[in-house]
Amino acid sequence: LVLETAKELEAAKQQVLKRIQIWKRQQQLAGNGAVFEENLTPLQKRCESLVEVYFQLHQQVLAASAELGSELLPRLLERFTEVLTSLVKR
């Protein structure tokens, strides 16, 4: 269940990053006179929601660390860190 949730978290991250890329492109085109919606609120809410899910899942994984084992726990934590890092960098 945790692995499935991690995959869903990564898929949601990809959707948010794609939306960020679209927004950046629209911003570039606005320099040429294209219509541009400057409201970042929906995009910000998506990012905040994803980070909130990340922290909740991270805490649940840490709480279940004994059950996950010494091999799975570091891999999961690394995947979660990658999700958060990529969101912050972009």
Sequence and secondary structure as in RCSB ss.txt:
>XXXX:A:sequence
LVLETAKELEAAKQQVLKRIQIWKRQQQLAGNGAVFEENLTPLQKRCESLVEVYFQLHQQVLAASAELGSELLPR
LLERFTEVLTSLVKR
>XXXX:A:secstr
 HHHHHHHHHHHHHHHHHHHHHHHHHHHHHTTT       HHHHHHHHHHHHHHHHHHHHHHHTHHHHHHHHHHH
HHHHHHHHHHHHHH 
